[in-house]
């Protein structure tokens, strides 16, 4: 996707459950110049990280609703500038693109939209731009490490005007997404929603209920000092 358009490294915290997904997403973001960390230790977020200077907090789909609400409210009390983003799926590249999307579109004068009826990305350019369109979709939902794949549909220099980019038939109608970058600005769209069975996997905040998902390897990265992941397994 496009490079960051900002002059300083924004601070990103990815809060999710699947170790491989959140670590890969953080690696992609760091490679693009962001200051990014990842954790699946929900109870330790407020003590492990300086939440006063975060720019974006990305929540994975398997973070319980009550936990998201509690952390959002607590972080907002000390940081009025932070943006909270709900991840569309456990796909590292898509997560990174969503972060880029919220940080880049403010200065984007071009029009980018997804036409669900025709499965087409509509791009309207004010001036010539490099355009990259990618599709992402899940191939396995088995916890704790879902699997996915992606397809680069377009990577070309487009002239001013309207352009239509149809999605190939290979892109499924469930658990699928598309991202479009126009220069440095990134846009992310849902093509096919996650299956209801996957949405039902989301843990509850009720301690009396047995865990619906298996334990995961604890992750809590620290960009500043490269400390090893810490914490206890999240059940």
C-alpha positions in Angstrom: 0.0 0.0 0.0 1.0 3.7 0.0 3.7 5.1 2.2 2.8 7.2 5.2 2.2 10.9 4.3 3.1 12.3 7.6 6.4 13.8 8.8 6.6 12.1 12.2 6.0 8.5 13.2 2.5 8.1 14.6 2.1 5.8 17.6 -0.1 2.7 16.9 -1.2 0.1 19.4 -2.8 -3.1 18.0 -4.9 -4.9 20.6 -6.0 -8.3 19.4 -5.9 -12.0 20.2 -4.0 -14.0 17.5 -0.2 -13.7 18.1 0.8 -14.2 14.5 -1.7 -11.7 13.2 -1.0 -8.9 15.5 2.8 -9.4 15.3 2.7 -9.4 11.5 0.5 -6.3 11.4 2.9 -4.5 13.7 5.9 -5.5 11.6 4.2 -4.1 8.5 3.4 -0.9 10.2 7.0 -0.5 11.5 8.3 -1.2 8.0 6.3 1.8 6.8 7.8 4.1 9.5 5.1 3.9 12.2 5.9 3.5 15.8 3.8 0.3 16.4 3.2 -2.2 19.2 0.9 -5.1 19.7 -0.6 -6.9 22.7 -3.0 -9.6 23.5 -2.8 -8.9 27.3 -5.9 -6.9 27.6 -5.7 -6.4 31.4 -2.3 -4.9 31.1 -2.8 -2.3 28.4 -3.1 0.6 30.7 0.0 -0.2 32.8 2.2 -1.6 30.0 1.8 1.3 27.5 1.9 5.1 27.7 -1.6 5.7 26.3 -1.3 9.5 26.6 0.5 9.8 23.3 -1.1 7.1 21.1 -2.5 8.2 17.8 -4.4 5.0 16.8 -5.7 2.1 18.8 -6.7 -0.9 16.6 -9.0 -3.4 18.2 -9.2 -7.0 16.8 -12.5 -8.7 16.3 -11.9 -11.2 19.2 -11.5 -8.5 21.8 -14.7 -8.7 24.0 -17.1 -5.7 23.6 -16.9 -4.8 27.3 -13.1 -4.8 27.2 -13.1 -2.5 24.1 -15.5 -0.1 25.8 -13.5 0.0 29.1 -10.2 0.6 27.3 -11.6 3.1 24.9 -13.1 5.1 27.8 -9.9 4.9 29.9 -7.6 5.9 27.1 -9.9 8.7 26.0 -9.7 10.2 29.5 -6.0 10.8 29.2 -5.7 11.2 25.4 -8.2 13.4 23.5 -6.5 12.9 20.1 -6.5 9.1 19.8 -8.5 7.4 17.1 -10.1 4.0 17.8 -10.4 1.6 14.9 -12.3 -1.7 14.7 -10.4 -4.3 12.7 -12.3 -5.8 9.8 -10.7 -9.2 10.1 -7.7 -11.1 11.4 -5.6 -10.3 8.3 -2.3 -8.5 9.0 -2.0 -6.6 5.8 -5.6 -5.5 6.0 -5.1 -4.3 9.6 -2.1 -2.2 8.5 -4.1 -0.8 5.6 -6.9 0.2 8.0 -4.4 2.1 10.2 -3.0 3.9 7.1 -6.6 4.7 6.0 -7.5 6.6 9.2 -4.1 8.5 9.1 -4.0 9.3 5.4 -7.5 10.2 4.1 -7.8 13.6 5.8 -5.7 15.2 3.0 -7.1 13.1 0.1 -9.0 15.0 -2.5 -9.8 12.0 -4.7 -12.9 10.0 -4.7 -12.7 6.3 -3.8 -15.8 4.1 -3.3 -16.8 0.5 -3.5 -19.9 -0.5 -5.4 -21.1 -3.7 -3.7 -23.8 -4.4 -6.4 -21.3 -4.5 -9.2 -18.3 -5.6 -7.1 -16.3 -2.6 -8.5 -14.0 -0.1 -7.0 -14.7 3.4 -8.4 -11.8 5.8 -8.3 -12.1 9.5 -9.4 -8.8 11.3 -9.7 -8.1 15.0 -9.7 -4.6 14.5 -11.0 -2.4 11.6 -12.2 -1.7 9.2 -9.3 -0.3 5.8 -8.6 -3.1 3.4 -7.8 -2.9 0.1 -6.0 -6.0 -2.1 -5.4 -5.7 -5.3 -3.4 -8.2 -7.9 -2.3 -7.9 -9.8 1.0 -9.9 -12.7 2.3 -9.9 -15.3 5.0 -9.1 -19.0 4.1 -9.4 -20.5 7.6 -11.1 -19.3 10.8 -9.4 -21.9 13.1 -8.3 -20.1 16.3 -6.0 -18.9 17.5 -4.3 -18.3 14.1 -6.7 -17.6 11.3 -5.3 -17.9 7.8 -5.8 -15.6 4.8 -4.5 -14.7 1.4 -4.5 -11.6 -0.9 -4.4 -10.6 -4.5 -3.0 -7.4 -6.0 -5.6 -6.5 -8.7 -4.1 -3.2 -9.9 -0.7 -1.4 -9.5 -0.7 1.2 -12.2 -0.4 4.9 -12.8 -3.9 6.3 -13.6 -4.7 9.7 -15.2 -7.3 12.2 -14.1 -10.9 11.2 -14.3 -13.1 8.2 -13.3 -11.7 4.6 -13.3 -13.6 1.4 -12.5 -11.7 -1.6 -11.1 -13.8 -4.8 -11.0 -13.0 -7.5 -8.5 -12.0 -10.9 -10.0 -14.3 -13.8 -9.5 -11.6 -15.4 -7.4 -12.4 -13.0 -4.6 -15.1 -14.8 -2.5 -18.4 -13.3 -1.3 -17.7 -13.9 2.4 -14.9 -12.8 4.7 -13.4 -10.7 2.0 -12.2 -7.1 1.7 -10.6 -4.6 -0.7 -8.2 -1.8 -0.2 -7.3 1.0 -2.6 -4.4 3.3 -2.3 -4.2 6.5 -4.4 -0.8 7.9 -3.9 -0.3 7.9 -0.1 -4.0 7.8 0.8 -5.5 4.4 1.6 -9.2 3.2 1.7 -10.5 -0.1 3.0 -13.9 -1.7 2.3 -15.8 -4.8 3.2 -16.7 -7.0 0.2 -18.2 -10.0 2.0 -19.1 -10.0 5.8 -17.6 -12.4 8.2 -19.7 -15.6 8.7 -22.1 -15.5 11.7 -20.3 -18.6 13.1 -17.1 -16.5 13.4 -18.8 -13.6 15.0 -20.2 -16.0 17.6 -16.6 -16.9 18.6 -16.0 -13.5 20.1 -15.4 -14.0 23.9 -17.7 -12.5 26.4 -16.7 -10.5 29.5 -18.6 -12.9 31.8 -16.1 -14.7 34.0 -18.7 -17.4 34.8 -18.7 -18.5 31.2 -16.2 -21.2 30.1 -13.7 -19.9 27.5 -14.9 -20.4 24.0 -11.4 -20.1 22.5 -8.1 -21.9 23.3 -5.3 -20.1 25.2 -2.9 -18.0 23.2 0.8 -17.2 23.4 1.2 -13.9 25.4 2.3 -10.9 23.3 3.2 -7.4 24.6 5.8 -5.7 22.3 7.6 -2.5 23.2 9.0 -0.6 20.2 11.2 1.7 22.4 13.4 -0.9 24.0 12.7 -4.1 22.0 11.9 -6.0 25.2 10.8 -9.6 24.7 7.0 -10.3 24.7 5.7 -10.4 28.3 2.6 -11.4 30.2 0.6 -14.5 30.9 -1.5 -16.6 28.6 -4.8 -14.9 27.8 -7.7 -17.4 28.4 
